[in-house]
């Protein structure tokens, strides 16, 4: 490894000022900080933290937390395809298990490639123009985007949405660390409002046709490819329960790639909490806010399927759990004060359930809830800091 490092550093001289490739210095720096642990410390005199961790390694930690949801999502894409086309037969054998995972892998992989190619491509170009380092934030964003879009979304639409989000929701604000809104959610929001037919209804969430020419099938008569939330949002039958609690927790239901399996999301949440990669306060308060609001609708809400859905079902259906764990906790766009995290998360859960129940045309409210609270996060922090300052001032006067 040491020999490779010396060769790499020797090659890097071409990217220094006066070198043949100095105009591409941002490219070299991005790969250098990704492959090797930085060995530099601050130059100021005083106590310093000597640690090999930096923001790139923190982002990689979040990606690792997302892997269980990604792997299960790939399997579920294939499973839903086999189920919809009547290929499961008597049950899920070992051969069908691998067939389902292979189908899902080939279906999801193009979305990962497009997300990273477009997003990182823009960030590399911007870094070169601004003569700055390539930011690391898109390492997570590019991994999340394929997990929150329907599997039938055309790739060219995903490419346009990613480009829009990176340019207008991130770079115009100054890049990583300065964006107000979660970039992955802006990608989904762009798709939702620009191409609504690809984001809602019965067809977007189950791949019935083939993937790369492999395993095209025919939809079984009577089988619905709508998500459970879609079925609830489009009916007035308050007794409708398209899936049970454990079905929703296990995740073998139609939905966006990474949002269905609560077990996989929980594994990622545990890793983030144990390593300090995300705030447990934001996660917990989002579930409390959503659960309490859903319970109040159960008691006093209108006589509709969404309002009468048991409060705990709201927490395990749709993108609620995924959003609470991986997107509400985004350190750039969420509240940063400790008290503010409780308020911020609680309001996300509250707004998500309110949208689900009171807006029949939009059964999934988590995206809008997080984006709305992204806008209010600075105000929440300001109020918390201001209230604390007033308390300290009063205490000082008494002394």
KEKE-3310 file (N, C-alpha, C; in steps of 0.2 Angstrom, whole numbers, plus 5000, padded with zeros to 4 digits):
npx = (5004:5010:5019:5011:5005:5015:5018:5006:5006:5017:5012:5002:5009:5008:4996:4998:5001:5007:5009:5006:4993:4986:4974:4965:4965:4955:4949:4959:4961:4949:4949:4960:4958:4947:4953:4963:4968:4967:4982:4984:4984:4976:4984:4985:4990:4988:4977:4973:4962:4967:4963:4958:4946:4935:4924:4921:4923:4913:4902:4903:4900:4886:4882:4885:4876:4864:4865:4859:4845:4845:4850:4839:4829:4832:4830:4816:4811:4813:4805:4792:4790:4790:4779:4769:4769:4765:4775:4779:4773:4771:4778:4792:4806:4824:4830:4822:4823:4836:4834:4825:4832:4843:4836:4831:4843:4848:4838:4839:4852:4855:4849:4857:4869:4866:4862:4874:4883:4877:4875:4888:4896:4892:4896:4910:4912:4908:4917:4929:4927:4926:4938:4939:4939:4932:4916:4909:4896:4887:4890:4881:4869:4868:4866:4855:4845:4841:4834:4822:4814:4801:4802:4799:4802:4807:4824:4830:4822:4825:4839:4837:4830:4840:4850:4844:4841:4854:4860:4851:4846:4857:4871:4869:4867:4879:4885:4890:4885:4879:4867:4849:4838:4835:4844:4842:4828:4823:4825:4816:4804:4804:4802:4790:4781:4784:4783:4770:4763:4772:4775:4764:4749:4745:4754:4769:4777:4780:4789:4784:4787:4802:4819:4833:4830:4827:4817:4804:4786:4769:4755:4746:4729:4719:4728:4735:4746:4748:4753:4751:4748:4743:4731:4724:4722:4714:4701:4685:4682:4682:4686:4696:4710:4724:4736:4744:4751:4764:4766:4769:4780:4790:4791:4788:4781:4773:4782:4793:4810:4819:4811:4802:4805:4806:4814:4827:4829:4829:4841:4851:4848:4852:4866:4869:4865:4873:4886:4886:4882:4870:4856:4847:4837:4830:4825:4817:4808:4801:4794:4786:4779:4772:4765:4757:4749:4742:4735:4727:4719:4713:4704:4697:4696:4690:4678:4686:4697:4710:4711:4706:4715:4725:4736:4749:4752:4754:4767:4775:4772:4773:4785:4788:4797:4809:4811:4812:4823:4834:4833:4827:4836:4847:4862:4865:4853:4844:4838:4849:4852:4850:4838:4830:4831:4821:4809:4809:4809:4797:4788:4789:4784:4771:4766:4768:4758:4746:4746:4744:4732:4722:4724:4718:4723:4736:4744:4756:4765:4778:4789:4785:4783:4796:4803:4797:4799:4813:4814:4810:4819:4831:4824:4818:4830:4835:4825:4826:4839:4838:4828:4835:4846:4838:4834:4847:4851:4841:4844:4857:4854:4847:4858)
npy = (4994:5006:5008:5010:5021:5030:5030:5036:5049:5054:5054:5063:5075:5080:5087:5098:5116:5123:5110:5098:5094:5103:5110:5101:5098:5097:5085:5076:5079:5075:5061:5058:5062:5053:5040:5040:5042:5058:5067:5079:5093:5106:5123:5132:5137:5127:5115:5101:5091:5075:5065:5052:5053:5061:5072:5065:5051:5051:5052:5040:5031:5034:5029:5016:5013:5013:5002:4990:4993:4995:4983:4974:4981:4979:4965:4965:4972:4962:4952:4957:4958:4945:4940:4948:4944:4930:4920:4915:4903:4889:4894:4903:4898:4893:4895:4904:4914:4919:4922:4933:4942:4944:4950:4962:4968:4971:4979:4990:4995:5003:5015:5019:5021:5032:5042:5045:5047:5059:5068:5068:5072:5085:5091:5089:5097:5110:5112:5113:5124:5134:5132:5124:5111:5095:5092:5081:5078:5072:5059:5052:5057:5053:5039:5038:5043:5033:5025:5031:5033:5028:5011:5011:5023:5033:5033:5044:5054:5054:5058:5071:5076:5075:5083:5095:5096:5096:5107:5118:5117:5116:5119:5133:5138:5138:5126:5110:5109:5122:5121:5123:5115:5097:5088:5076:5074:5085:5081:5070:5078:5086:5076:5072:5083:5087:5076:5068:5057:5047:5045:5042:5032:5016:5010:5013:5007:4993:4983:4976:4973:4968:4968:4974:4966:4954:4942:4947:4949:4945:4954:4947:4943:4953:4957:4970:4983:4994:5004:5001:5013:5021:5013:5015:5029:5031:5027:5027:5018:5015:5004:4997:4988:4986:4979:4970:4973:4967:4963:4975:4979:4969:4971:4966:4972:4982:4998:5012:5009:5008:5009:5001:4990:4989:4982:4983:4996:4999:4993:5001:5013:5010:5008:5022:5028:5023:5026:5039:5046:5051:5060:5053:5060:5067:5057:5049:5059:5062:5050:5050:5062:5059:5047:5052:5062:5054:5046:5055:5058:5046:5047:5059:5062:5063:5052:5042:5031:5034:5042:5033:5023:5013:5021:5016:5010:5020:5023:5013:5012:5017:5030:5034:5029:5028:5041:5047:5042:5043:5055:5066:5068:5073:5082:5095:5101:5100:5104:5111:5113:5105:5105:5110:5099:5090:5097:5100:5087:5082:5090:5086:5073:5076:5084:5076:5066:5073:5078:5066:5061:5072:5076:5069:5067:5065:5053:5050:5059:5062:5067:5080:5085:5085:5093:5105:5107:5108:5121:5128:5125:5133:5144:5138:5134:5147:5152:5143:5146:5160:5160:5153:5162:5172:5166:5164:5178:5183:5175:5179:5192:5190:5185)
npz = (5000:5004:4993:4983:4987:4986:4972:4968:4973:4967:4954:4956:4956:4943:4943:4951:4953:4938:4933:4920:4920:4928:4927:4930:4944:4954:4951:4954:4968:4973:4972:4979:4992:4994:4993:5002:5019:5026:5031:5037:5049:5058:5057:5067:5083:5097:5106:5096:5087:5083:5071:5060:5053:5042:5032:5020:5024:5034:5026:5019:5029:5031:5018:5020:5030:5022:5014:5018:5016:5002:4997:5001:4994:4980:4980:4983:4972:4961:4967:4968:4954:4950:4957:4952:4939:4940:4942:4954:4958:4968:4979:4986:4981:4983:4970:4964:4973:4971:4957:4958:4965:4956:4945:4951:4954:4941:4937:4946:4946:4934:4938:4949:4943:4933:4942:4950:4939:4933:4944:4951:4940:4937:4948:4948:4937:4941:4952:4945:4938:4948:4954:4966:4979:4976:4982:4995:4997:4988:4988:4997:4993:4979:4981:4988:4980:4970:4978:4982:4971:4960:4952:4939:4933:4920:4914:4908:4913:4927:4926:4921:4932:4943:4938:4939:4953:4958:4953:4955:4968:4976:4971:4967:4979:4985:4986:4994:5011:5011:5005:5006:5005:5005:4994:4987:4990:4983:4970:4969:4971:4960:4950:4954:4952:4939:4931:4934:4931:4931:4944:4953:4955:4948:4941:4942:4952:4951:4942:4928:4915:4906:4911:4904:4893:4899:4906:4903:4907:4909:4916:4930:4930:4939:4948:4958:4956:4964:4978:4995:5002:4992:4988:5000:5000:4989:4991:4999:5009:5025:5032:5025:5023:5016:5018:5031:5048:5050:5037:5031:5039:5036:5022:5009:4999:4986:4982:4983:4980:4991:5002:5009:5018:5035:5044:5037:5036:5050:5054:5047:5054:5067:5065:5062:5073:5083:5079:5079:5067:5064:5071:5084:5091:5082:5074:5083:5087:5076:5073:5085:5083:5071:5075:5086:5079:5070:5079:5085:5073:5072:5083:5081:5068:5051:5043:5035:5025:5026:5038:5047:5048:5058:5070:5071:5059:5050:5053:5047:5034:5017:5014:5027:5038:5031:5027:5040:5046:5037:5029:5036:5045:5039:5041:5036:5031:5042:5058:5070:5084:5100:5106:5096:5087:5092:5090:5077:5071:5076:5070:5057:5057:5061:5050:5039:5042:5042:5029:5022:5027:5024:5011:4998:4985:4986:4993:5000:5012:5017:5009:5006:5019:5025:5016:5018:5032:5031:5026:5037:5047:5050:5057:5067:5075:5077:5086:5097:5101:5104:5114:5124:5126:5132:5144:5150:5151:5160:5171:5174:5178:5190:5198)
capx = (5000:5014:5022:5005:5004:5021:5017:5000:5008:5021:5007:4999:5013:5005:4990:5000:5002:5013:5009:5003:4986:4984:4967:4961:4967:4950:4948:4964:4960:4943:4951:4966:4955:4943:4957:4968:4966:4971:4987:4986:4980:4976:4991:4984:4993:4983:4975:4970:4959:4970:4958:4958:4940:4933:4917:4920:4922:4906:4897:4903:4897:4879:4881:4885:4869:4859:4866:4853:4839:4847:4850:4832:4825:4834:4826:4809:4809:4812:4800:4786:4790:4788:4773:4764:4768:4763:4780:4781:4771:4769:4782:4799:4812:4831:4832:4818:4826:4841:4831:4822:4838:4846:4831:4831:4849:4849:4833:4841:4859:4855:4847:4863:4874:4863:4862:4881:4886:4875:4877:4895:4898:4890:4900:4916:4913:4908:4923:4934:4926:4927:4944:4938:4939:4925:4912:4908:4889:4884:4891:4875:4863:4868:4864:4848:4840:4838:4830:4816:4810:4798:4807:4798:4804:4812:4831:4831:4818:4829:4844:4835:4829:4846:4854:4840:4842:4861:4861:4846:4845:4864:4876:4867:4867:4886:4888:4889:4885:4875:4860:4843:4834:4838:4845:4838:4821:4821:4825:4809:4799:4805:4799:4783:4778:4786:4781:4766:4760:4777:4776:4758:4745:4745:4760:4776:4781:4781:4792:4780:4791:4808:4825:4838:4828:4827:4811:4797:4781:4762:4752:4741:4723:4716:4734:4736:4753:4747:4756:4746:4745:4739:4725:4720:4721:4709:4695:4681:4680:4687:4688:4701:4717:4727:4742:4744:4757:4770:4768:4772:4787:4794:4793:4787:4775:4775:4784:4799:4815:4822:4807:4797:4807:4807:4820:4833:4830:4831:4848:4854:4847:4856:4873:4870:4865:4879:4892:4885:4881:4863:4853:4842:4832:4826:4822:4812:4803:4797:4790:4782:4774:4768:4761:4752:4745:4738:4731:4722:4714:4709:4699:4693:4696:4684:4677:4690:4702:4717:4710:4705:4721:4729:4741:4756:4752:4757:4774:4778:4770:4776:4792:4789:4802:4815:4813:4814:4830:4840:4833:4826:4843:4853:4865:4865:4846:4840:4839:4856:4852:4847:4830:4827:4830:4815:4804:4810:4807:4790:4784:4790:4779:4764:4764:4767:4752:4741:4745:4742:4725:4718:4725:4717:4727:4743:4744:4762:4766:4784:4793:4783:4784:4803:4805:4794:4803:4820:4814:4809:4824:4835:4820:4818:4836:4835:4820:4829:4845:4835:4825:4841:4849:4834:4835:4853:4851:4837:4848:4863:4852:4846:4864)
capy = (5000:5012:5009:5013:5028:5034:5031:5040:5055:5056:5055:5069:5081:5083:5091:5104:5122:5122:5104:5097:5093:5107:5112:5095:5097:5095:5078:5072:5080:5071:5054:5057:5062:5047:5034:5040:5046:5065:5067:5086:5096:5114:5126:5136:5134:5125:5108:5099:5084:5071:5059:5051:5054:5068:5072:5060:5045:5051:5051:5033:5028:5034:5024:5009:5012:5013:4996:4985:4995:4994:4976:4972:4984:4975:4959:4966:4973:4956:4948:4960:4956:4938:4940:4951:4940:4924:4916:4912:4896:4887:4898:4906:4893:4896:4897:4910:4920:4922:4925:4939:4947:4946:4954:4968:4971:4974:4985:4996:4997:5009:5021:5021:5024:5038:5047:5047:5050:5066:5072:5069:5075:5092:5094:5090:5103:5116:5112:5115:5131:5138:5131:5122:5104:5092:5091:5074:5077:5068:5052:5050:5059:5048:5033:5039:5044:5027:5021:5034:5034:5021:5007:5011:5030:5033:5035:5051:5059:5054:5062:5078:5078:5075:5089:5101:5097:5098:5114:5124:5116:5115:5124:5140:5141:5138:5119:5106:5113:5128:5120:5124:5109:5090:5087:5069:5075:5090:5076:5067:5083:5088:5071:5072:5089:5087:5069:5065:5050:5042:5045:5040:5028:5009:5007:5015:5004:4986:4982:4971:4972:4965:4972:4973:4961:4948:4940:4951:4945:4947:4955:4942:4946:4954:4959:4977:4985:5000:5004:5001:5020:5023:5010:5018:5036:5032:5024:5030:5013:5016:4997:4994:4987:4982:4975:4969:4977:4963:4963:4982:4979:4965:4975:4963:4975:4988:5004:5014:5003:5007:5012:4996:4985:4992:4979:4985:5003:4999:4991:5007:5018:5008:5010:5029:5031:5020:5029:5046:5048:5055:5062:5049:5064:5069:5051:5048:5064:5061:5045:5052:5067:5055:5043:5056:5065:5048:5044:5060:5058:5040:5049:5065:5064:5061:5044:5040:5025:5036:5044:5028:5019:5013:5026:5013:5009:5026:5024:5008:5012:5022:5032:5037:5027:5029:5048:5049:5040:5045:5062:5071:5069:5077:5087:5101:5104:5099:5108:5109:5114:5099:5106:5111:5093:5088:5101:5099:5080:5081:5093:5082:5068:5079:5087:5070:5062:5078:5078:5059:5061:5077:5077:5062:5066:5064:5049:5050:5066:5063:5071:5087:5087:5086:5099:5111:5109:5111:5129:5131:5123:5139:5148:5134:5135:5154:5153:5140:5150:5166:5158:5151:5168:5176:5163:5166:5185:5183:5172:5184:5198:5188:5184)
capz = (5000:5004:4987:4978:4989:4983:4965:4967:4975:4961:4948:4958:4954:4936:4944:4955:4949:4933:4930:4914:4921:4934:4926:4933:4950:4958:4950:4958:4975:4975:4972:4984:4999:4995:4994:5008:5025:5027:5037:5039:5054:5058:5058:5072:5089:5102:5106:5090:5086:5078:5069:5052:5050:5039:5030:5016:5028:5037:5021:5017:5034:5029:5013:5023:5033:5017:5010:5019:5012:4995:4995:5001:4989:4974:4980:4982:4965:4958:4970:4965:4947:4949:4960:4947:4932:4941:4942:4960:4959:4975:4984:4985:4982:4982:4964:4963:4977:4967:4951:4960:4967:4950:4941:4955:4953:4935:4937:4950:4944:4930:4942:4953:4938:4931:4948:4951:4933:4932:4949:4951:4934:4938:4954:4946:4932:4945:4956:4941:4936:4954:4957:4973:4980:4974:4988:4996:4999:4983:4989:5000:4989:4974:4984:4991:4974:4967:4983:4983:4965:4957:4948:4932:4931:4914:4916:4906:4918:4933:4924:4921:4939:4947:4936:4941:4960:4960:4951:4958:4975:4979:4968:4967:4986:4987:4986:5000:5017:5011:5003:5011:5005:5004:4986:4985:4990:4977:4964:4969:4970:4953:4946:4955:4949:4931:4928:4939:4929:4933:4952:4956:4952:4949:4937:4943:4958:4950:4935:4925:4909:4907:4913:4899:4889:4903:4910:4903:4909:4908:4923:4932:4931:4946:4953:4958:4958:4968:4984:5000:5004:4986:4989:5005:4998:4983:4993:5005:5013:5031:5034:5020:5026:5010:5021:5039:5051:5049:5030:5030:5042:5032:5016:5003:4996:4981:4984:4981:4980:4998:5008:5011:5023:5041:5047:5034:5038:5057:5054:5046:5060:5073:5064:5062:5080:5087:5077:5079:5061:5063:5077:5087:5093:5076:5072:5088:5088:5070:5075:5090:5080:5066:5079:5090:5075:5067:5084:5085:5068:5074:5088:5080:5061:5046:5042:5029:5026:5029:5045:5052:5048:5064:5070:5070:5052:5047:5054:5044:5027:5013:5015:5033:5041:5028:5028:5047:5047:5032:5026:5041:5049:5035:5045:5032:5030:5047:5064:5073:5091:5102:5107:5089:5084:5094:5087:5069:5069:5078:5065:5051:5058:5061:5044:5035:5043:5040:5021:5020:5029:5022:5004:4995:4979:4988:4999:5004:5014:5020:5005:5007:5026:5026:5012:5022:5038:5029:5026:5044:5052:5053:5061:5074:5078:5080:5091:5102:5103:5107:5120:5128:5128:5136:5150:5153:5153:5166:5177:5176:5182:5197:5201)
cpx = (5004:5017:5017:5004:5009:5020:5011:5002:5013:5017:5004:5002:5011:4999:4992:5001:5008:5013:5005:4995:4983:4977:4962:4962:4962:4948:4953:4963:4954:4945:4956:4963:4950:4947:4961:4966:4970:4976:4989:4981:4980:4983:4991:4987:4987:4981:4971:4967:4963:4966:4958:4952:4939:4926:4916:4919:4915:4901:4897:4900:4889:4878:4881:4878:4864:4859:4860:4847:4840:4846:4843:4828:4826:4830:4819:4807:4808:4806:4793:4785:4787:4781:4767:4763:4767:4769:4783:4779:4769:4773:4789:4804:4819:4832:4828:4820:4831:4839:4828:4827:4841:4842:4831:4837:4850:4844:4836:4847:4859:4853:4853:4868:4872:4864:4869:4884:4884:4877:4884:4898:4897:4895:4907:4917:4913:4914:4929:4933:4928:4934:4944:4939:4932:4922:4910:4901:4886:4885:4885:4869:4862:4865:4857:4843:4837:4833:4823:4812:4807:4803:4805:4799:4809:4819:4832:4827:4822:4835:4843:4834:4835:4850:4850:4841:4849:4863:4857:4845:4852:4869:4875:4867:4874:4889:4886:4889:4881:4868:4855:4839:4838:4838:4841:4831:4819:4821:4818:4804:4799:4801:4792:4779:4779:4783:4776:4764:4766:4778:4770:4754:4747:4752:4767:4780:4782:4783:4789:4784:4798:4813:4831:4836:4827:4821:4805:4791:4774:4758:4747:4735:4721:4722:4734:4743:4753:4750:4750:4743:4741:4732:4721:4718:4716:4703:4692:4680:4685:4689:4694:4707:4721:4733:4741:4751:4763:4772:4772:4779:4792:4796:4792:4781:4777:4777:4790:4805:4817:4818:4802:4799:4810:4813:4826:4834:4832:4839:4853:4854:4851:4863:4874:4870:4871:4885:4891:4884:4875:4860:4847:4836:4827:4822:4816:4807:4799:4792:4784:4777:4770:4763:4755:4747:4740:4733:4725:4717:4710:4703:4694:4692:4690:4684:4680:4695:4708:4716:4709:4710:4724:4735:4748:4757:4755:4764:4778:4776:4773:4783:4793:4795:4809:4817:4815:4821:4835:4839:4831:4832:4848:4856:4865:4858:4842:4841:4846:4856:4848:4840:4827:4826:4823:4809:4804:4807:4800:4786:4784:4784:4772:4762:4763:4760:4746:4740:4742:4734:4720:4719:4724:4721:4734:4744:4750:4764:4773:4789:4791:4784:4792:4806:4803:4798:4810:4820:4813:4815:4829:4831:4819:4824:4837:4831:4823:4835:4843:4832:4830:4844:4845:4834:4841:4854:4847:4841:4854:4860:4850:4852:4867)
cpy = (5006:5013:5012:5020:5033:5036:5036:5047:5058:5058:5062:5076:5085:5088:5097:5110:5122:5115:5103:5096:5097:5110:5107:5093:5095:5088:5074:5073:5076:5064:5053:5057:5056:5041:5034:5044:5053:5064:5074:5088:5103:5117:5130:5133:5132:5118:5107:5092:5080:5065:5059:5052:5061:5067:5067:5053:5045:5050:5043:5029:5028:5029:5017:5007:5011:5006:4991:4986:4994:4987:4973:4974:4981:4968:4960:4968:4967:4952:4950:4958:4949:4936:4942:4947:4932:4919:4913:4905:4895:4891:4900:4901:4897:4899:4904:4916:4923:4925:4932:4944:4949:4951:4961:4972:4974:4979:4991:4999:5003:5015:5024:5024:5031:5044:5049:5050:5057:5070:5074:5073:5083:5095:5094:5096:5110:5117:5115:5122:5136:5137:5129:5114:5102:5090:5084:5073:5072:5061:5049:5051:5054:5041:5033:5039:5038:5023:5025:5036:5027:5018:5008:5019:5029:5036:5042:5056:5059:5058:5069:5081:5079:5081:5095:5102:5099:5105:5119:5123:5115:5120:5131:5143:5141:5131:5116:5110:5120:5127:5120:5117:5102:5089:5081:5071:5080:5086:5073:5072:5085:5083:5071:5077:5089:5081:5066:5058:5045:5041:5043:5035:5020:5006:5008:5011:4997:4986:4975:4968:4969:4970:4970:4967:4954:4947:4945:4946:4948:4948:4950:4946:4947:4957:4966:4979:4992:4999:5004:5008:5022:5020:5013:5025:5037:5028:5028:5024:5013:5009:4994:4994:4983:4977:4975:4973:4973:4963:4970:4982:4975:4967:4972:4965:4980:4994:5006:5009:5002:5008:5007:4992:4989:4989:4982:4992:5004:4997:4997:5012:5016:5010:5017:5031:5029:5024:5037:5050:5052:5056:5057:5053:5066:5063:5050:5053:5064:5056:5046:5057:5063:5051:5046:5059:5060:5046:5049:5060:5051:5042:5054:5066:5062:5054:5042:5034:5028:5039:5039:5022:5019:5017:5022:5011:5014:5026:5018:5007:5018:5024:5035:5036:5029:5037:5050:5048:5043:5052:5067:5072:5071:5082:5094:5105:5104:5104:5106:5109:5107:5100:5107:5104:5090:5091:5100:5092:5079:5084:5090:5077:5070:5081:5081:5067:5067:5078:5071:5059:5066:5079:5070:5061:5065:5060:5048:5057:5067:5067:5079:5090:5089:5092:5106:5113:5111:5119:5132:5129:5129:5143:5144:5135:5142:5155:5149:5144:5156:5165:5156:5157:5172:5173:5165:5173:5186:5180:5176:5190:5196:5187:5191)
cpz = (5000:4997:4982:4980:4986:4976:4964:4968:4969:4955:4950:4956:4947:4937:4948:4950:4945:4930:4924:4915:4927:4933:4929:4940:4955:4957:4954:4965:4977:4976:4978:4991:5000:4996:5000:5013:5025:5032:5039:5045:5054:5059:5064:5079:5094:5102:5099:5091:5081:5077:5062:5049:5047:5036:5024:5019:5032:5032:5019:5023:5033:5023:5015:5026:5028:5013:5012:5015:5004:4993:4995:4995:4982:4974:4979:4975:4961:4960:4968:4958:4946:4952:4955:4941:4933:4941:4948:4961:4966:4981:4982:4986:4981:4976:4962:4967:4973:4960:4953:4962:4961:4946:4944:4954:4947:4934:4940:4948:4940:4933:4946:4948:4935:4936:4949:4945:4932:4937:4950:4946:4934:4943:4952:4941:4936:4949:4952:4939:4942:4957:4965:4973:4978:4981:4988:4997:4995:4984:4992:4995:4983:4975:4986:4985:4971:4972:4984:4977:4963:4952:4941:4929:4925:4916:4914:4910:4924:4932:4924:4928:4944:4945:4939:4949:4962:4958:4955:4965:4979:4977:4968:4974:4989:4987:4993:5006:5017:5008:5008:5011:5003:4997:4984:4985:4984:4971:4964:4968:4963:4949:4947:4952:4941:4928:4933:4938:4931:4940:4956:4952:4953:4946:4939:4947:4957:4943:4932:4919:4911:4909:4908:4895:4892:4907:4909:4904:4908:4915:4924:4932:4938:4951:4952:4960:4961:4975:4989:5002:4998:4986:4994:5003:4993:4985:4999:5010:5019:5033:5030:5024:5021:5013:5028:5041:5049:5041:5028:5033:5038:5025:5009:5000:4991:4984:4981:4983:4988:5003:5011:5017:5029:5044:5044:5036:5046:5058:5052:5051:5066:5071:5064:5069:5084:5085:5077:5072:5060:5070:5079:5089:5088:5074:5076:5088:5081:5070:5080:5087:5075:5070:5082:5085:5072:5073:5085:5079:5069:5078:5085:5072:5057:5045:5035:5030:5029:5036:5050:5052:5055:5065:5069:5063:5048:5047:5050:5037:5024:5015:5022:5037:5038:5028:5035:5048:5043:5029:5031:5045:5045:5039:5042:5033:5036:5053:5067:5081:5094:5104:5101:5086:5086:5091:5080:5068:5071:5073:5059:5051:5058:5054:5039:5035:5041:5032:5019:5021:5025:5014:5000:4988:4980:4994:5003:5005:5016:5016:5007:5014:5027:5022:5016:5028:5037:5029:5033:5049:5054:5058:5068:5078:5081:5086:5098:5105:5107:5113:5126:5131:5133:5143:5154:5155:5160:5172:5179:5180:5189:5201:5203)
residu = (UNK:UNK:UNK:UNK:UNK:UNK:UNK:UNK:UNK:UNK:UNK:UNK:UNK:UNK:UNK:UNK:UNK:UNK:UNK:UNK:UNK:UNK:UNK:UNK:UNK:UNK:UNK:UNK:UNK:UNK:UNK:UNK:UNK:UNK:UNK:UNK:UNK:UNK:UNK:UNK:UNK:UNK:UNK:UNK:UNK:UNK:UNK:UNK:UNK:UNK:UNK:UNK:UNK:UNK:UNK:UNK:UNK:UNK:UNK:UNK:UNK:UNK:UNK:UNK:UNK:UNK:UNK:UNK:UNK:UNK:UNK:UNK:UNK:UNK:UNK:UNK:UNK:UNK:UNK:UNK:UNK:UNK:UNK:UNK:UNK:UNK:UNK:UNK:UNK:UNK:UNK:UNK:UNK:UNK:UNK:UNK:UNK:UNK:UNK:UNK:UNK:UNK:UNK:UNK:UNK:UNK:UNK:UNK:UNK:UNK:UNK:UNK:UNK:UNK:UNK:UNK:UNK:UNK:UNK:UNK:UNK:UNK:UNK:UNK:UNK:UNK:UNK:UNK:UNK:UNK:UNK:UNK:UNK:UNK:UNK:UNK:UNK:UNK:UNK:UNK:UNK:UNK:UNK:UNK:UNK:UNK:UNK:UNK:UNK:UNK:UNK:UNK:UNK:UNK:UNK:UNK:UNK:UNK:UNK:UNK:UNK:UNK:UNK:UNK:UNK:UNK:UNK:UNK:UNK:UNK:UNK:UNK:UNK:UNK:UNK:UNK:UNK:UNK:UNK:UNK:UNK:UNK:UNK:UNK:UNK:UNK:UNK:UNK:UNK:UNK:UNK:UNK:UNK:UNK:UNK:UNK:UNK:UNK:UNK:UNK:UNK:UNK:UNK:UNK:UNK:UNK:UNK:UNK:UNK:UNK:UNK:UNK:UNK:UNK:UNK:UNK:UNK:UNK:UNK:UNK:UNK:UNK:UNK:UNK:UNK:UNK:UNK:UNK:UNK:UNK:UNK:UNK:UNK:UNK:UNK:UNK:UNK:UNK:UNK:UNK:UNK:UNK:UNK:UNK:UNK:UNK:UNK:UNK:UNK:UNK:UNK:UNK:UNK:UNK:UNK:UNK:UNK:UNK:UNK:UNK:UNK:UNK:UNK:UNK:UNK:UNK:UNK:UNK:UNK:UNK:UNK:UNK:UNK:UNK:UNK:UNK:UNK:UNK:UNK:UNK:UNK:UNK:UNK:UNK:UNK:UNK:UNK:UNK:UNK:UNK:UNK:UNK:UNK:UNK:UNK:UNK:UNK:UNK:UNK:UNK:UNK:UNK:UNK:UNK:UNK:UNK:UNK:UNK:UNK:UNK:UNK:UNK:UNK:UNK:UNK:UNK:UNK:UNK:UNK:UNK:UNK:UNK:UNK:UNK:UNK:UNK:UNK:UNK:UNK:UNK:UNK:UNK:UNK:UNK:UNK:UNK:UNK:UNK:UNK:UNK:UNK:UNK:UNK:UNK:UNK:UNK:UNK:UNK:UNK:UNK:UNK:UNK:UNK:UNK:UNK:UNK:UNK:UNK:UNK:UNK:UNK:UNK:UNK:UNK:UNK:UNK:UNK:UNK:UNK:UNK:UNK:UNK:UNK:UNK:UNK:UNK:UNK:UNK:UNK:UNK:UNK:UNK:UNK:UNK:UNK:UNK:UNK:UNK:UNK:UNK:UNK:UNK:UNK:UNK:UNK:UNK:UNK:UNK:UNK)
# end
